[in-house]
């Protein structure tokens, strides 16, 4: 939303607009649209006003993230070996090329320790296979904290797939 009057930006009901965005995301999760178009899990809100005469710029960002009913805890973290990581990135790039865009959210099956048999695919290829790992392209630069979209992804997994137990998550950080 871009406004040409600063008073409008100050008077706008930010809570209401944020709630509308969150409601759209929730509907996408329960309808299954988030499976075929997972980029909707990474929506954000930006309100702006630019006073071009005075060169003043005002903005307000909001990143809707669903809180979890149970606390999300990390039980273990591991870093892939360089050869395994290389095979994973190759599989990720191949899957992205196959759908014509970068996969922000995906499924992965990590192969043998040398990385062979590694597979990456879109969310609509979900099966109840315990070897599948939930993956997302993580924008966070903090080594122990994944990006905010992970909360929305885990909410979608619990709501749509009814996956309520522990899950394995792969935070892929590309250079």
Secondary structure, DSSP 8 states (H G I E B T S, - for coil): -EES-HHHHHHS-HHHHHHHHHHHHHHHHHHSHHHH-GGGGG--EEEEEEETTTTEEEEEEE------SS-----------HHHHHHHHHHHHHHHHHHTS--SEEEEE--STTSTT-EEE-GGG--S-TTEEEEEE-----TT---THHHHHHHHHHHHS---S---EEEE---
